[in-house]
Amino acid sequence: MHLFANSNQQDWLELSWHRSQMAGLDELHVPDHVRLDREQLAQRQYRAKSLTAAVEQLAVPLFNQMFAGTDSRLLLTDAEGVIIGAWGQQRFEQRLTSIALESGVCWQENLKGTNAIGTALTDQRFVAVIGEQHFIRSHRFLSCSAGPVYSPSGDLIGVLDITSEQQVHSERTRLLIQNMVQQIENNLLCQVPNGKFRFDLALDQQLLNSGWQGIVIADEAGHVVAHNAVAARLLDLREMRGCHIDSLMDMPLSAVNRSVAPSGKIVFSCQSLQKTSSANVPSTVYSPSCPLHYGDSRMEQAWQQACKLVNKDVSLLILGETGVGKGEFVKQLHGHSQRHNGPLVAVNCGALPQDLIESELFGYAPGAFTGASKQGFQGKVRQADKGILFLDEIADMPLAAQCHLLHVLQEKEVVPIGCNQPTKVDIQIVAATHKDLDALVAQGLFRQDLYYRLNGLILTLPALRDRQDCKALIASIHRKYRCDEQTICEHLMNLLTSYHWPGNIRELDNVLRVASLLSDDAGQLILGHLPQHIAEPLLKQPGKLTVEASGTKDLRTTITDTLLDTYRANKGNISKTARMLGVSRNTLYRKLKKLGIQ
């Protein structure tokens, strides 16, 4: 285990275990879970949106690269130890769910015993808790490293944690967490109100952009409004807020430019912090290629069009069959928009109860109706302020709620249930559906005026069977779940690319995930590894097997591969295999005998 050099490992661990025992915890028993309800969690996530945005921008990409292929998760909590964000390996998420290491659950030390999140909060420093060091026995399959995150004013606002299974965290993990926290705190530092100038300080010019430099933020008059701990150490000043920058740099502010300038033994550079609003951002939008395809022209066209208009206060309507990736498309679009620091609030209109959808969307005043919270509820529309509201399955929204939503779109304000005063909101609306809205409008099931408000730009995402990059997409999804360097055999790839996939990417993702788990670390994924419910329709595709394979294999070889794969998929069951192949049992027996299989 690795902590700061002045930390005595045995002392801190004994103290933590003692605190856990004094809290009434038993290492042999799973502790109770303190879990927030959906509304409470949403409120905490909303309050921490700036912190979460910094984590997604600066920590998540680095985590994904350093822990690719491992059973690891990156977790973010608020100041009270409630998990408000999680990223990383999806298959590992289910394992963590079994011990409630998931969003909405509180992991304070007095509730969960010695653990990296709770102990980092209690000790207010970087902590790694490895395996047997966890107080609760059921937690000892984990290695966890966590560091507290502080606001520009010095308040503890959260904890960033890396949790892994069966992987002992090393010094590298501690340094990685420290680096992530440093980058996040620097990012938050530059967002302080009244910040006009940023000064980077270091003892060597090469360290000025290292992420470990000192940072001082000054207002327009040159007075320090915020700084990080590195700057305080370099300038040997515990607190410098309110000081004029001239007295710190030995150089008048008017003489400072963007170039590096010396100040005694310290070098520093200065840059202006431009506080731009959406009104004065340049109109030209450049977007890189869509990360959700590997050469499909329709996906790329939809992406480029969406990027051009997402910042122009134009509503977007995304059409496409169930499972084509409408939700992922919106997530990526949010990350590339000028609202990326604001929230992305997703609402599945088809999953909300009919009698609750208006209160969920538009919120309500305290005690507005029987069963209403005494504190009231903000509602999804107001939660999405300064961000994007994604209305999935918009066609399932009741007509009464459609009328209310139309008012929000027209007036840019929302009136919560039981309230007479409207509240202004700044939101970008993105709606999606797999249904035919034109037909629903004609039937009177969807408001025509709302439809015309939503369809500023209509984007249609192609079905998986129509995509030009189907093979590359299959290979990419398989790489998420495969063991080691497992590949997909050519015969199975031909079957997968020829299939019509009624559930689209969602179905494909599930099939490859299950098949990879069933493959038992085999070097190649074959038809025999697929579940029966998908293997059978794959083989029943008419007239596609030999055509797809004809470029590399002759007909006899292809038929033999199909027979063997089907036989293995059915675990040697002759009746099932014969039925799937459309041959008699006797014919199958003869063919297997020729192949040396009795």
Order of alpha helices (4+ residues) and beta strands (2+ residues): alpha-alpha-alpha-alpha-beta-beta-alpha-alpha-alpha-beta-beta-beta-alpha-beta-beta-beta-alpha-alpha-beta-beta-alpha-beta-alpha-beta-alpha-alpha-beta-alpha-beta-beta-beta-alpha-alpha-beta-alpha-beta-alpha-alpha-beta-alpha-alpha-alpha-alpha-alpha
